[in-house]
Amino acid sequence: MSTRNQQARFAQLAVQSTAAEIMHVFTILAERRVLPVCATIHDAVLAEGDPACILDISRDLDRCMGDASELVIGYRLPTDDAGGPIMPGQRFYDEKGENMWNKINELIDKLERRRRA
């Protein structure tokens, strides 16, 4: 591996490990603040709550993530709500993942057809 590639890998490792530490601190803060977090998924948070309160929950989660980044790196990172909360009956949609989503559903359908046969 070239020196340039090694430097890029080490830089990426530093970024990824810092992001992971921010998520660790976020989960601790969210638990202490009794926020309804169900899971963290890579760099996203899955939470649940009454649809009437979801915008408040989302705001509280954003504040918690900002606090976590400030504690870890000394800077409040801006958050991206990726289009806002996903409400009952909706699902997250990302054009970049559409092909994978379709492929997974195609494979599931194929498996289910095999089981019925």
C-alpha positions in Angstrom: 0.0 0.0 0.0 1.3 3.4 -0.9 2.1 6.0 1.7 -0.6 8.2 0.3 -3.2 5.4 0.7 -2.0 4.8 4.3 -2.4 8.4 5.1 -5.9 8.4 3.7 -6.8 5.3 5.7 -5.5 6.8 8.9 -7.4 10.0 8.3 -10.6 8.1 7.7 -10.0 6.0 10.8 -9.7 9.2 12.9 -12.9 10.5 11.5 -14.8 7.3 11.9 -13.6 6.7 15.5 -14.5 10.3 16.4 -18.0 9.9 14.9 -18.4 6.6 16.9 -17.4 8.4 20.1 -20.0 11.1 19.4 -22.6 8.4 19.0 -21.5 6.8 22.3 -21.8 10.1 24.1 -25.2 10.8 22.4 -26.7 7.5 23.6 -25.6 8.2 27.2 -27.0 11.7 27.1 -30.3 10.5 25.5 -30.7 7.8 28.2 -30.1 10.4 30.9 -32.6 12.7 29.3 -35.1 9.9 29.0 -35.4 10.4 25.2 -37.2 7.5 23.4 -34.3 6.2 21.3 -34.9 2.7 19.9 -31.6 2.3 18.1 -28.7 4.0 16.4 -28.0 3.0 12.9 -24.6 4.1 11.6 -25.0 7.9 11.8 -28.8 7.9 12.3 -31.1 7.6 15.3 -34.3 5.7 15.4 -36.8 7.0 18.0 -40.4 6.5 18.7 -43.1 8.6 20.2 -46.6 10.0 20.0 -47.0 11.5 16.6 -48.4 14.6 18.2 -45.1 15.1 20.0 -42.6 13.8 17.4 -41.4 17.3 16.3 -40.5 18.0 20.0 -38.8 14.7 20.2 -36.9 15.4 17.0 -35.8 18.8 18.3 -34.7 17.2 21.6 -32.7 14.6 19.8 -31.0 17.2 17.6 -30.1 19.2 20.7 -28.7 16.0 22.3 -26.6 15.2 19.2 -25.2 18.8 19.2 -24.3 18.5 22.9 -22.6 15.2 22.3 -20.5 16.6 19.4 -19.6 19.6 21.5 -18.4 17.4 24.4 -16.3 15.1 22.1 -14.8 17.6 19.7 -15.5 21.0 21.3 -17.7 22.1 18.3 -21.4 21.8 17.9 -21.9 19.9 14.6 -25.1 20.8 12.7 -27.6 17.9 12.4 -29.5 16.9 9.3 -33.0 15.6 9.8 -33.0 13.9 6.3 -36.5 15.4 5.6 -37.9 15.3 9.1 -39.5 12.6 11.2 -41.0 9.6 9.5 -44.7 9.4 10.5 -46.9 6.4 10.8 -47.6 4.9 7.4 -44.5 6.5 5.9 -41.0 5.0 5.3 -37.6 6.6 4.8 -36.7 7.0 1.1 -33.3 7.8 -0.3 -32.7 7.7 -4.0 -29.1 6.4 -3.5 -30.6 3.3 -1.8 -33.5 2.7 -4.2 -31.7 0.0 -6.2 -30.6 -1.9 -3.1 -34.1 -1.6 -1.6 -35.7 -3.0 -4.8 -33.1 -5.8 -5.0 -33.7 -6.9 -1.3 -37.5 -6.9 -1.9 -37.1 -8.9 -5.0 -35.0 -11.5 -3.2 -37.5 -11.6 -0.3 -40.4 -12.1 -2.8 -38.4 -14.9 -4.5 -37.8 -16.6 -1.1 -41.4 -16.4 -0.1 -42.5 -17.9 -3.5 -40.1 -20.8 -2.9 -41.5 -21.4 0.6 -45.1 -21.5 -0.7 -44.2 -23.9 -3.6 
